Amino acid sequence: MKIFFAILGWVFGALFVVSAVVQYNDPDPWTWIFIYSVAALVSFGFALGRISFGVLLSLGIVALLGFFYTFPEKFEGFEIDGGDIKNIEEGREAFGLLIISIIMFIYALRTRYSRASKI
């Protein structure tokens, strides 16, 4: 299981790096480059066993709160099919934060229980 979670950390770290790179054409790129870069660094730190439970839990909570804050009033999906681009953009950003939140919570649970059970 230890190898599985290390690989999970490296894979999501790489995915978050890619997510940060593709933000160059976003209306507010530096905000999202920063968010995805932090998620990538934390993922690499998790893979190396260098991030504490408290940091992971805190980032998961902050990302989840960001999801609720960013979620649009009217969700119109992810594809631009004649919908309001602002709602679509906010929906994409919100779900990016939800993915970060879920991953941080998985890391936090693994960190919490792996130290307790040594599995």
SVG drawing of the C-alpha trace seen along z (x, -y; Angstrom):
<svg xmlns="http://www.w3.org/2000/svg" viewBox="-29 -38 40 41">
<polyline fill="none" stroke="black" stroke-width="0.4" points="0.0,0.0 2.9,-2.4 4.1,-2.1 0.5,-2.7 0.1,-5.9 3.6,-7.1 2.7,-6.5 -0.6,-8.3 1.3,-11.3 3.7,-11.4 0.9,-11.0 -1.3,-13.7 1.7,-15.9 2.4,-15.6 -1.3,-16.2 -1.3,-19.3 1.8,-20.6 0.1,-20.1 -3.0,-21.9 -0.8,-24.8 0.9,-25.0 -2.4,-25.1 -3.7,-28.1 -1.7,-30.6 -4.8,-31.5 -7.1,-31.8 -8.7,-35.2 -6.9,-35.1 -3.9,-32.8 -1.6,-33.6 -4.2,-32.7 -4.7,-29.3 -1.1,-28.7 -0.3,-29.3 -3.2,-27.0 -2.2,-24.1 1.5,-24.6 0.9,-24.4 -1.2,-21.2 1.6,-19.8 4.3,-20.6 2.2,-19.1 1.6,-16.0 5.3,-15.5 5.9,-16.1 3.2,-13.5 4.9,-11.0 8.1,-11.6 6.5,-11.4 7.3,-14.9 3.9,-16.6 2.1,-16.5 -1.5,-15.5 -2.4,-19.0 -1.1,-20.7 -3.0,-18.2 -6.2,-18.5 -6.0,-22.3 -5.4,-22.4 -8.3,-20.0 -10.7,-22.2 -9.5,-25.4 -10.0,-23.8 -13.4,-22.6 -14.4,-26.0 -13.1,-27.4 -15.2,-25.0 -18.4,-26.2 -17.3,-29.9 -16.4,-29.6 -19.3,-27.3 -21.6,-29.4 -25.2,-30.2 -26.2,-28.5 -24.1,-25.5 -24.0,-25.1 -21.5,-22.3 -17.9,-22.4 -18.3,-22.8 -18.9,-26.0 -22.2,-25.2 -23.8,-28.6 -23.9,-29.0 -22.6,-31.9 -18.7,-31.6 -18.5,-33.1 -20.6,-30.3 -18.8,-27.7 -15.4,-29.1 -16.5,-29.3 -17.8,-25.7 -14.5,-24.5 -12.6,-26.3 -14.9,-25.1 -14.5,-21.5 -10.7,-21.9 -10.8,-22.9 -13.0,-20.0 -10.5,-17.6 -7.7,-19.2 -9.8,-18.9 -10.6,-15.2 -7.0,-14.4 -5.8,-16.4 -8.3,-14.5 -7.1,-11.2 -3.5,-12.2 -4.5,-13.3 -6.4,-10.1 -3.5,-8.0 -1.0,-10.1 -3.1,-9.9 -3.8,-6.2 -0.5,-5.0 1.4,-6.4 -1.1,-4.8 -1.1,-1.3 2.2,-1.1 0.6,0.4"/>
</svg>
